[in-house]
């Protein structure tokens, strides 16, 4: 009886559906993010301290001197505006200092980390 049951089971399994093949599927291609080492961020840090210095470190002398000159002009406007009774020149100089203080490191960062093109569907 046991032999008959084993034979019937073997015969039923042998004539059943074909067993699936377990081949390796191709691995999907996942784009890797570009890693940036810490020394590449030195221009960003220096631009936080002195506007334009990060651009000079990266080799963009004219842009760095323009940032430094604009920062110096805003600092001078703030200094000379402090003695004015109106205070408008001081306000304009202060806004300019904040603007160049934020723009210069951002500009240095844009050169450190290149923009990746958007994926097209």
C-alpha positions in Angstrom: 0.0 0.0 0.0 2.8 2.4 0.9 4.6 1.6 -2.3 1.5 2.2 -4.4 0.9 5.6 -2.7 4.6 6.6 -3.3 4.4 5.5 -6.9 1.1 7.4 -7.5 2.6 10.6 -5.9 5.7 10.4 -8.0 3.7 9.9 -11.1 1.4 12.8 -10.3 4.3 15.1 -9.6 6.1 14.0 -12.7 3.2 14.7 -15.0 2.2 18.0 -13.3 3.2 21.6 -14.3 6.8 22.3 -15.2 8.8 23.5 -12.2 9.9 27.1 -12.5 13.5 27.8 -13.3 15.3 29.9 -10.8 17.7 31.8 -13.0 19.3 35.0 -11.8 17.3 38.1 -12.7 19.3 41.0 -14.0 20.1 43.4 -11.2 18.6 46.9 -11.7 20.9 49.7 -12.3 20.8 52.2 -9.4 22.6 55.5 -9.9 25.0 56.1 -7.1 25.2 59.6 -5.5 28.5 61.3 -5.9 30.4 61.5 -2.7 32.3 64.6 -1.9 35.3 64.6 0.4 35.7 67.1 3.2 38.6 69.0 1.6 36.4 69.9 -1.3 34.3 72.0 1.1 37.2 74.2 2.2 36.2 76.9 -0.4 32.6 77.0 1.1 34.0 77.4 4.6 36.4 80.1 3.6 33.7 82.0 1.7 31.7 82.0 4.9 34.5 83.8 6.6 35.7 86.1 3.8 33.3 86.6 0.8 35.1 85.7 -2.4 37.9 83.7 -0.9 36.3 80.4 -1.9 36.0 81.5 -5.5 39.7 82.5 -5.4 40.7 79.1 -4.1 38.7 77.5 -6.9 40.6 79.5 -9.5 37.9 82.1 -10.3 39.9 85.2 -9.5 37.6 87.8 -11.1 34.5 86.4 -9.4 36.3 86.2 -6.1 37.5 89.8 -6.3 34.0 91.0 -7.3 32.5 89.3 -4.2 35.2 90.7 -2.0 34.8 94.2 -3.5 31.1 94.2 -3.1 31.5 93.0 0.5 34.0 95.8 1.1 31.6 98.4 -0.5 28.7 97.2 1.7 30.9 97.4 4.8 32.0 100.9 4.0 28.4 101.9 3.4 27.4 100.5 6.8 30.3 102.3 8.4 29.6 105.7 6.8 25.9 105.2 7.2 26.3 104.9 11.0 27.2 108.6 11.2 24.2 109.7 9.1 21.1 110.7 11.0 18.8 109.0 8.4 20.3 105.5 8.7 19.2 104.4 5.2 22.8 104.0 4.0 23.5 101.8 7.1 20.5 99.7 6.4 21.3 99.2 2.7 24.9 98.3 3.5 23.8 95.8 6.1 21.4 94.2 3.7 24.2 94.0 1.1 26.5 92.4 3.7 24.0 89.7 4.6 23.3 89.1 0.9 27.0 88.7 -0.1 27.6 86.7 3.1 25.0 84.2 2.0 25.6 84.3 -1.8 29.4 83.8 -1.8 29.4 80.4 0.1 26.4 79.2 -2.0 28.3 80.1 -5.2 31.3 78.2 -4.0 29.1 75.2 -3.1 27.6 75.2 -6.6 31.0 74.6 -8.0 32.0 71.9 -5.5 28.9 69.8 -6.1 28.0 69.7 -9.8 24.3 69.6 -10.7 23.1 66.2 -11.9 20.7 66.3 -14.9 17.1 65.4 -14.2 16.0 61.9 -15.3 13.7 62.0 -18.4 10.7 59.6 -18.3 
